[in-house]
């Protein structure tokens, strides 16, 4: 009985295992106390918290407007009111408990399946909010249509959710955007470089942006060729047929493969004329960086800016797999320094790479660089040394987001865009060291409009910025909320006076000021190009096929740096003396984008009278519980009779209170395995408590069956220091009882009380096949003492360290080190052996009160694709592994010796046990299939017979 407790360490971690990927996993730090309220409209329930009331009123009108359009296009009226949970910033949104996954910056919103909740953040732009709400409501309408009046019917109709992602996300993008310049740019680039993916192959690309954008283009093609009404008809037919191929053939006269051929032909026909009419970005500018979205995973090279001397360029990139800041030569693009490594420590959890909100700015002397990044409790403004990346200042402001910093060339003042309580406004921070405080902060704008991207004039006296504020002098215009038309404005920070520079433009971004004029990018005729305001003239500097964004002058105005989209990614480009070689603008209009349904080019015609801003009356949000997930199955066998498995998850609307029920029902509750767990999650401290019952069965020496029954209670209290480190406190009481199945024998029982504590670190970057780069580490101590009322007396120490090094984008090296030590009169046993620890050995072949294990593994691509003729099945992404394992489990009752002398071998293991081998891995969703061939070795010889193991599970 005592030896059996050796497995308790894993049981004691059962609660964090549910929440944090075993005892590893990154942490969701909740540093804000949300007080939720709710307003109810005709079709929606809008949940908001302190500082978000006015934003919720706007969101409610947006939702009702979007709902009417979606209802008409899909031919469906909602059965149920849809909850919309609104966060006033992305940093607040990342703290949500509605989804337990870590919310990265690239997530713009999501819709939950069973409860049909829409969850969205506000990013400072009403236009973006309108788009995201509409996009997510398309999903909510889909769920409502497919699963009828009772959302619980999803349990009997889960196969409906096997709809292709291109259709699901393409429809959401098309309904929310129509056809927009960004999608035009991406599809055009794919078509011109012959990289469009056939429709029937899109499912192999997961949730990549290709699937979203191509899906949007496919939906547009269907609408133009077959009519808008076909979209609604497709949804209703899919509900009954559950087959996209059958639906397309019935309604469109073509199956998916034929539809793909028609669509690809149409795309090439529309876009290939561009090759004669326009130039690609590398044709007129010098390219300094190189992305490769297919080979290296790099997609973004953003926010470039010249040093004051003009010899260096700083920018943000994902070229090494994580967002970071790089410095390169402005002459040839040679990398000088990887200055800041983001997304792997608490200081720089996110670099605002997503949605192009990141920004860099040099100090006037060129020795420092300032930027905003997300830290544990929100955005901070950092100032670092350019020579070594040392953080000189870390400024925290009372706001929800910080974007687009700009350092004044005349002083230590930094202007930036700040997001607070649902408003995006301009601020100026004075960071001079001579001040009595760390900084002084001045607010320059205070309104509902999206004020962003400030840039100083060369003399530091004025600011130019982008805003969707109105320029009309009609007072009635100011009484109504218009948004989405972005133009350039100038401001005198002293007087606060504002003037519009580009009243005729509709979509401008990223102004930059130099003695040669103000450069900015603007979308005209569906393409973003660079323009310069020079004197009384506005000159077009580029005429690209795809797009140019984020232009920046050198200090003397002799060069422009910008990002250009080319071959599925963004790169850094420069142009010398751009005003001396203006392009000849081709007047030929070959713009697929400029068709009849392109209303998104103009600002949204959404108008909300400000006097009607409190149309919906708020009330306190009540705690309501409902099912998040439920599944079950039944079985029968002659030994135990009728049985089954069940899993149910219940939570409130915000996911703050969660109940988990797991059971393996056999005859009755007394003979069943089950566990009931409760989690409380709304604060930074998470805690959970669980009651469980488990049974184990052993064969006794007299051929009787020993039944071991375990009942217990365990709890966990977890505190995250940041996204990557936390401490867990655990405690449990378990009652063990043994009884015999056939013969009468004295029962044995045991009470065990175990407190434990563990420290966890995890900053691993994941790929499709598992950990790619970073480190996971855990150290834990648990003990049992008779002084606490326990029947056992022991202390266990355990550590698990895993390190991953990427060799290429698709290959890497993995190392795992594990160790354990148990002390006390009832010292516990650690066990090794089997495919998860020491391969080539039987499960638990080795045991002892001390344990050490080292796994080394090289992971490489093996076969990209196998196509079988009969049956017609394809296998993708088969990977290979070469590994070496060495470990030992022993007790302190004997002398342990690592190696032994052997006259015939240079090195031979004695008490160490080794294995080496090779294997293949293949994803069979949602599992990874692992097939290993391993041989025992003592370094002087290798066993003749290979052990073959087949398991479904992830890599360590």
N, C-alpha and C positions, 0 to 999 in steps of 0.2 A: 504493500500500500504506500509506504513512504517513497519508494523509488518512482512510483507513478507520478508524483507531483512534479517531476522534472519537466513535464509539458506545460506546467501552469503559466510559465512566463508568456507563452503565446496566448493563453486564455485571458490573462490579465490585461492584454493589449487589445482585446476584442472591440472595445468601444472606440478607441482612436482608429482602429482598422476600418471601421465603417465610415469615418469622416476624413481620414488623412492618408489613404493609400497605404495600408499597413501602418507600421510605425514611422514611415517617412511621409513626405508630402509637404508642399508649400502651404503657407498660412494665409487666411483671410483676416486681416487686422481690422477690427471694427472699433473705430475711435470716436464715433459720433453717436449721440443718443437721439434717436429719431422719435418724434411724437407725431403719430400719424392721424390725419384727418381724411375725410372723404366727401366728395360732391357727386351727386347722382344726376345723370342726364337721361334722355329718352332711351339710350341703348348702352350706356357705359357707366362704370363706377370709377372715378378718378381718385386715386389715393395720393396724398402729398403730405409733406411735413413742414415744420417751421421754416419760414422764408419762401415757401413755394405756392402760396395761395393765389397770387395774381397769375403766376405761370400756369397753375392748374386750370384757371378760368379760360386761358387761351387754348390750352391743350384740349379742353372739353369741346370747344367750338371746332377745333381742328378735327377731332375724332368724329364728331357728328357729320361734318362736311365730307370727310373721307368715307365714312360708313355709307352715306347715301350713294356715292359713286360706286363703291365696291359692290353694294347690294344690287345695283342696276346691272353692272357688268357681269356679275356671277349669277344673276337670277335667283338670289337667295335672300330671305329676310331672317334676321337673327332669331333663334329660339330663346337665347339666354343673354342677359346683360354681360358684357365683357369687362372684367376688371383691368384697369390701366394703372400701373404703379409708376409714378413719375419721380425721378431723382433730379435735383437741381444742378448736379455736376457729375462728370464721369467718375471723379474720385469718390463721391458718395455712392454712385451706382456700383462701384467695385466692392462695396461693403455688403451688398444685398445677400440675404440668406435664402432667397427664393431659388437660386441656383447655388449648389455647394461648390462648384468648380471655381477656380481662380478666374476672375474677369480681367482679361488683358485689355490694353487700350484699343485694340482693333475691333472689339465687340461694341457694336453700335446700339444693341437692343436685342431682346429675345422674347419668344412666346412659349409658354409652357404647354405641354400637350394636354394632360388630363384636366387641369383646372382652367385651361384656356386663359391664362393671365398674360397680358402684355406688359413688359418691363422695359422702360426707356429712360435714358439720361438726357438732360439738356446740356448742350455744349456751348451756348452763347448765341446761337443762331436760330431764329424762329423758322427759317426756311429748312434748316437741317432737321429740326424737331418735327415739322410737318411731314417731311419725307420719311423719317423713321417711324412715326406713328402710323402713317399710311401703309408702309411696308409691313409692319408687324400685324396690323389689323387684317391684311390679306390672309396671313396665316391663321389668325383667329377665326375669320369667316370660313376658311377651309375646314378647320376642325369642327366648327359648329355645323357646317353642311354635312360633313362625312359622318359624324357621330350622333346627329339628331338631337332630340330634346333632352336626352339623358347622356351626359358626357361619359358616364360609366360604361356605356355600350362599347367604348374603345377596347375593353378587355376581350370582347368577342369579335372585334373587327380590326385587330392590330395590323393585319396584312395590308389594309388600305394605306398605311403609312409607308409602304414601300414605293411610293410615287417617286419618280426620278427627280433629283434635286434641281436639275436645270428647269423643270417645269414649275416646281414649287417656288424657288427663289427668283426665277425669271419672271414669273407672274407678279410676284411681290415688287420687284424692281420696276416692271413696266407700269403697274398701277400707280406707283408712287412717284415715278419720274417721267413716264412717257418715253421720250427719247432724249437723252441729255448729252452734252459735249464730252463728258468723261467716257461714257460708254462708246460714243462715236469714235473717240480717239483709240480706245483699246481694240475695238472690233476692226477698225481700219488698219491698225498696225498688224494685227493677226492676219488679216486678209492679204495685205501687200507682201508680207513675209511668208505667206503660205503656211501659216501655223494654226489656222482654224481647226478646231477639233470636231470630227463628225459627231452628230448628236448621240448615236448609239455608243460612243466611247466616253462620253462626258462623265458617266457615273464613276469611272476609274480615277477621276481627278478630285474626288472628295468634295470638301467645301471651299475649294480655291476660288479666287475672284474670276477665273476663266468661266467657271460654271455659272456664276451670277450674271456676268455680262453677256456671255453667249446665250444664256437662257432668255435674257431680256431681248436680245436681237431675234431669237427664234419666235418669241411671242409676238414681236412686232411684225415679223414676216407672216405669221399666221393671220394676224388681224388685217394686214394689207391685202393678202391674197384671197382669204376666205371670208373675211368680214368679222366685225367685233363680236357678233352674237355667237360665233363658234367657241369663244373662250368659255362662256357660261355653259354651253352645251357640253364641252369637254369635261368640266367639273362634274356635272350631273351624270354623264355616262361613266366616268371613272368610278363614281360611287358604286355603280352596279357591276361594271365589268372588271374592275380592279386590274386592268391591263392597259398601259399606255399604247402598246402596239395595236390592240384591237380598237381602242378609241380613235386613234389617228386614222386607221383604215376605214372605219365606219363613217366618221364625220368628214375627213379630209380626202378620202379616196386614196391615201398612201399610208403604208406602214411607216414606222420610225426611220428605217433605213432609206426608204424612198424620199421621205420628207427631208432627210438630211441632204440628200443629193440635190434636191430642188433649192434648198436654202443656201448651200455652199455655192452653187452656180449663181444664184442671185447676188450673193455678197461679192463674189469676184467681178461680176458684171458691173456692179455699182462702184466698186472701189478702185479697180485697176486704172481708170482714167486719171486718178490722182498722180500716178507716176509721171505722166507727161505734163501735168499742170503745176505741180508743187515740188518742193525739195524736201528730202529727209534731213533731219537736224545735222548729222555728221557731214553733210554736203556743204554747209556754210559756216560751221563752227568747229573749234578744236575740242575733241573729246578727251577728258582727263581721267575718267573712271570707267570701269567695265563691270557691269552686272552680268549675272547669268542665272536666271530664275530656274532653269531646268537642271543645271549641273551643280551650282553652289548654293542655290536657294536665295541668293541675293536679289533683291527687287528694288530697294530704296537707296538712293544717294541724294540727300535732300539738304535744304537750308544752307547753301554755300555762301560764304562771305570772305572778301579779301581782307588780309591784314592791312593795317595803315600804310605799310611800306609797299604793298602790292605784290610781294614775292611769294606769299603763302595764301592758301585757301583752307579754311576750316569748314567742315560739313558733318552732317549726321548720316550714318549708314548702318545697314544690317549685314554688311559683307562678311563678317565673321560669325554670323548666326545669331548675334544679339545686337541690339541697337547700341551704338557707341559714337564717340566724337573722334574724327580723324583730321590730321593736318597734312596737306600735300603741297608740292611745288606748284605754283600757278603757271609755270613754264611748260613742264612736261608731265605733270600729274604724279611724279614720284612720291611714294608715301614717306613722309618725314616722321610721323609719330601717330600711334594709336593713343590719343591723349586721355580719353575717359572710356572706361569699360562699363557699360550699363547693363542693367537687367541681371545682375548677379550678386549685388550687395544691397544693403538697406538704404544707402544714400541715393542710389540711382535705380530705383525699381522700374521706372519707365522714363523714356526720353522724349515723349510726345512725337514719336515718329509717325504713328498712325494719324490719318486725317490731315497730315501736313501742318500740324500746329506747332511743331518744334521750331526753334530759332536760336541762332548764335550771334554774338556781338562782341567785337574786339574793344579793348580799352584804347584810348587815344594814343598811348605809347606803344601799343602792340605787345605788351608783356603779359596781359591777362585776357581771359575770355569769360564771358558771362552767358549763362543759359538757365532755363528752368527745367526741373526734373521732379518726378514724383518720388517722395520719400515715404516713410512709414505712415505718417499722419497727414499727408497731403503734399501739395506742390511747394517747392522751395526755390528761391533764386540763388544760384551758385556762382561764385567767382573763383576761377582756378588759374594757376600759373601755367603759361603756355610751355615753358621749358620742361616741366616735370609733372604736370597735372595735379599738383597739390592744391587742396581746397583752402582758399584764403578767407572766403566769407560764405556763410550759409544763412540766408535771410528768409525768415518765415513771416508771412503776412496773413492777416485775418481774412482769408478769402478761399474760395473753393477750387480755383484753378488759376494758373499763371502761364501766359503764352506770349510769344513774339517779343522778347526783350530787345531794346535798342539803346546803346550807350551813347550819350551825348559826346560829340567830338570836342566840346569846349569845357566839360566838367565831369565830375563823378556823379552824374545823374543818369539813371536808367529808366526809360519809359517802357511800359509793357501793357498788355491787355490782361485785365483781371476779371475773373468770374466770381460773382457773389450774389446769393439769394436770387438767382434767376436773371441777373443782369450782366452783360458783357460791356465793361467800361475801360477807359484809359486811366492809367496811374503813372506817377513819376516818383521814384525812390531816390533820395539823395544818400549815397553810401560813403560819403567822404569820412575818413578816419577821424577828422578833427571834431566831429559832432559829439555831444555828450551822450547821445544814444547811438545804438548800432546803425539806425537809419531813421530818416523821416519820410513819410509817405503822404503824397498829395493826390487827391482824386480830381481828374480833369473833366470827365463826363459823368453824367448820372441820368440815364434814360433807358427806355426799353429796347433800344436799337443795338445792333451788333457792331460795336466799335472795336477795331482790331488792327494789327499790323502797323503800329506806329514807327516812323523813321524820322530822325532829326535832320534838319537842314545843315549844310556844311558849317554854318556859324553857330549852331546850337540854339538859335532863337525861335525856331518854328518847328512844328511837327506836321508831317503829312501822314494820313492814315486812311484806312478803308472803313466804310460804314454803309449800312443799308438805310440810314436815316433819310427822310424826305428833303427835297430842296424847294418844294413848292412854297410860294408866299401866301397861298390861300389858307386862311385860318381853319376852314372846314377840313382841310387835308390833315391838319395836325390833330384834329379831334377823332381821327380814325387811325387804327394801327395798320400801316402798310409795311411790308417787309420783303426782303429777298432781292432787291435791286442794289447792287454794290457799286459805289463810285468813290472817287478820290476826294478827300477834304484836307484842308490845311487848318492849323490851329495855332494861335498865339497862346502859349501856356500861361502867360502872365495875365492877359486880359480875358482869356477864354473865348475870344471871337473865332468863329468857324466860317470858312468859305468853301464852296464846291469848285473843284478844278475840272471835273469831267461830267457835266450834267447830262450829256447825251449817252454816256456809256451805261451798260447794264450789269456786267460781270467783270469787275477788275480785282486785282490782288497784288500784294507785295510791292509797294512803291519803294524806290530807292533814290536818294537825292545826291547830286554831285554838281560841280561847277558847270557841267555840260547840260544839266537839266534833270528832270524827274523821270525816271524809268518806271514802268509798271507793265504788268501783263493784263490783257483783256481778251475776252472771247468775242470774236466777230465771225459771223457766218459759220459758227460751230467749232472754231479752232482757236486755241489760246496762243497768242503771239505777243511779242514785246513791242511796246510803244514808248516814245520819249516825248515829253513836253519840253520843247526847247524854244524859249522866247514866247512868241505868239502862235507857234506852230506845234502840231502833234505829228510826229514822224513814226511810220511803221518800220521797225528795225529787222524783224524776221517775218518769214512767210513759209511756215513749216507745214508739212503734210499732217503731222500728228499734233504736237503741242509743245510749248515752251512756258515754263513757270518759274517763279521765285528768282527774278532777275535782281542783280546787285551790282552797283558801280564799284570800281576801284576808287580810292579817295581822289585821285586827280582826274577821273573821268576818261582815262585812256582805254579801259577795258570793261567789259561786262561779263559777269559770270551768271549762269542760270542752269536750270535743270531741264532736260529734254527727254521726252518719251520716245523710245526706239527699241524695237525687238523685245517687247514685253517687259520693259523696266525703265527706271529713271537713272540717268547719268548726268555728270557735271560737264558743262561745256563753257567755253570762253570765246569771246569775239573781241579783237583789237579794233580800236577806233571805229565803233559801229556806225557813227553818224557819217563817216566818210564813204561807206559802201552800202548804201540802202538798197534793198532788193527791188527788182522790177515786179510789181504786183500784177499777177495774172488775173484778168477780169473774168476769165472763164469760170462759171459756177458749176462745179461738179460735186455738190455737197449732198450726200445721202441724208445727212442730218436735217437739211432744210426742207423737209416735207411737211405735209399739212398738220400732222399731230404734234408738232414740236413746241407746244406752248410752254414747256419748261424753260426755254431760253429766256422768256420774259419772266419778271417776278411773279410770284403767286398772287392771284387776284383775291387773296384772302383779306377781308376787311372786318375788323371788330371795333365797333364804336366804343371809345374809351369810357363813355358814360354807362355802358352796358357790361363793364368788366366784372361785375359781381352778380351776374345773372343767376348763377347756381349757388345755392346756400350750402355752406360747408357744415359738416357734422363730425363728431368723433368717430373714428374707425373702430368698429367692434371686432373683437377676436372671434373668428369663425373657423372651425376645423372642418376639413374635408380630406378625402383620400388623394394622395399623390401618386401612389402606385400600389397595385395589388396583382398577384398572380398565384396560381395554385394548380396542383395536379393530384390525381388519385391513383392508387395502385393496390394490388392484392397479391399475397403469396401465402402458401400453406402454413408457414411457420408463424408469421405474425398477424395474418388476416388482412383486414382492410386497413389501408394507411394512405398517407399522402403528404404533400409538402405545401406550405403556404408562406407567403411573404406579403406584408401589408405595411405601407408607410402612410402616416396621417400627419398633417401639419396645419398651421393656421395660414392666413393669406400671405403673410410676410416671411414665412418659413422660420420664425423665431422659436417656435415650439414644435418639436418633431417627436413622433412616436414610431418606433419600429417594432414589428412583430414578425418573428421568424419561427417556424415550427416544422417538425417532421412528425405528423400525427400518426400514431399507431394505436388502434383499438380505443384508447381513452387518454385523457390528459396525464394521468398518473404514469403511464408507460411511454410517454412521448418526449421527444427533445423539443425544447422551445426556448426562446429568449425574448423578453420584452424590454425595450430600451427607450429612455426619454432623454432628449437633448434640449438644453436651454442655450440659445445662441445670440441674443440681441446685444450683448455687451462684449467688451474685449476679452474678459474671462469667459470661456466656454465651460460648461459642465454637463455631465451626463451620468445617469444611473441606470443600472440594468439588473434584472432578475433572470436567472437562467436555470435550466435543468437539462442535463445530458446523461446518456447511458453509454457505457462501454461493455463489450462482451469478450470474455476470455475463456479458453479451454483449460480446465483443471486437469491435474494428473490422473484423476479417476474418471476422466472423460465427461465429467459434469461441466455445465456452463456456468461460469461466474458472471454475475450481472453487477456491474459497478454503476451506481447512481450518484450523480453529482448535482447538488442544489447550492445556489449561492447568489450573492449580491455583490456587484462591483460598481465602482464609481471612478470618474476621472474629472480632474480640474486642470484646464489647459490655458496657458498664457503665452500668446505670441509676442516675442520681442519685436519682430518685424516679419516680412514675408518669408524669410529664409530660416529663422531660428525661433524655437519655442521651448518651453519647459512643460512637462506633463507630470501631474501628481495623481497617483492611482492608489486605490485601496480595494480590498476584497475580503469577503468571508465566504468560505465554501465548506459544505458538509459532504463528506465522502462516505458511502455506505456500500458494503459488499454483501451479496446474498447469492445462494446457489439455486439453480433453476430446477433440478430434479431431486436432489437429496438434501436432507436436513443437515445443516452445519451451523456452527456459531457465526452469527453476523459480525462483521468488523466495521467499525465506523471511525471517522476522523474529522476533526474540525480544524480548518486552516485559516488563519488571518494573515494577510500579506499586504503591507504598505509598500509602495514603489515610487520611484521618481526617475524621469528620463530627460535627457537633453537631446534635441533633434536639430539637425542642420540639413537643408536641402535646397540647392540652387541649380539643380540639373535642368539642362535644356533637352527637350524631347524631340525625337523624330517619329516618323510613322511606325518605326520598328522598335522603339524603346529609347532609353537614355542615350544621348549623343555626346554631351559635354557637361562637365561640372562635377560636383561632389555631393554625396549623401553620407551623413554620419549620424550615429546614435550611440549614446552611452547611457546605461541604465543600472540602477541598483534596486533590488527588492529583497525583502527579508521576512522571516517569520520567527516569532519569539513566544516562548511559553509565558513570558511576563505579560503579553497582550491577550492571553487566553487561548493561544493556539496550541495544538498538539505537536507541532514541529518546531525545530530550532535550526535555522539556517540563514545565510546571507548569500545572495547571488549577485555577481557582477557580470555585466555583458556589454560588449561593444560590437558595432557593425559599421565598417567604413567602406565606401564604394567610390571609386574615382573613374572618370571617363575622359578619354582623350580622343578628339576627332583627328583622323589621319587625312581623310578627304571628306567630301560631303556625304558619301555613302559608306565609308568604312571607318572603323574606330577600334580603339583598344580599351578594354575594361579590366579593372582590378577590384577585387573584393577581399577585405581582411575582416575576419570575425574572431572573437575570443570570448571565453567564458570561464568563470571561476566560482565555485560554490564552496562555502566554508560552514562549519558548525557540526553539531552532533548528528544532524539529519541532512547532511550535505546532499544536494540534488545532482542528478546525472544529466549531462548534455549528450546528445546523440548525433552521430554523423553517418552519412551514407545515403545513396540514392541520387536521382538526377538533379535535386535542388541544392545539394551540398558537395559531397565527394563522389563524383561520378565513377563508374566501374565497380562500386561497392554496393552491397545490398542495403536496403533501407535500414537505418539504425544499426548497422553492423558494428560500429565502434561506439563505445560510451565511456564516460568517466566524469569525475567531478571537475575536471579541467578540460578545456577544449580550445583548439586553435585551427583556423582554416584560412587558406589563401587560394583564390581562384584567379587565373589569368586567362583572358580570352580575346582573340583577334576576330572581329566581325567584319565581313566583307560581302560585297555583292556576289552572287553566284550565277543565277539565271534570271534575266529580266522577264522573259515570257516564254511559256510553252503552250503551243496550240495543238490540240488533239483533233483528229478527224472524226473518229468514232470512239466514244461519244464526243460531240462538238463542245469541248470544255477548254477554257483557257486558264492557265495559272500564271499569276503575276508576282514579280518581286520575290523570288526565292533567294534566300541569303545563306551564306556559308559561315562556319565558325571553326576555329582551331583553338583548343583549350588545353590548359595544364592545371591540375588541381593538386594541392598538397595539404594535408591536415592530420590532426591527431586528437584523440580523446583519451584521457588517462586519469587515474586517481593518484592522490598523493601517498598511497600505501605502497608504492613501488618506485624504484629509480627510473627516471625517464631519460632516454638517450636519443638524440636526433639522428646521429650517423654511427656507423660501425666500420671497423677496419676490414678491408677485403683486398687480398693481394692481386686479385684479378680485375679490380675496378678502381677507378680514380675516386669515385664517390658513391656510397651506397647508404640508403636510408635504413634506419633500424626501427625506431618507434614512430617515425613519420610514415605516412601512407600517401602514395601518389597515384595519379592517373593522368593519362593524356588521351586526346581523341579529337574527333572532328564531328561536325553535325550540320544539318540544314534547318532553316527556319522559314516558315511561310505563314502569312496571315490568312486565316479562315475566319472571317468576321463572326463574332467579336473577339475571337481567341487567336493566339499565336500557337502554331503547331511546331513542336521541336522534336526532331529525330536525331539522336546522338549515338555514336559508336565510340566506345571508350575501352581502354586497356589499363590494367594495373601496372604500375612500374615502381621500382625502388631506385631508379636512376642507373642501375647496373644492368638491368634486364627488363624486358617487356613481356607481359603475359601473352600467350598464343591466342587465347579466345577473347573475342570482343564482347562486351556487354552492350546490348541494344536497348535503348530506352525511348519511349514515346510519351510525351506529355503535352497537355494543353495549358499554356500559361506564359506569362511575360518573362523577358530576360531579367536577370538580377541587375 
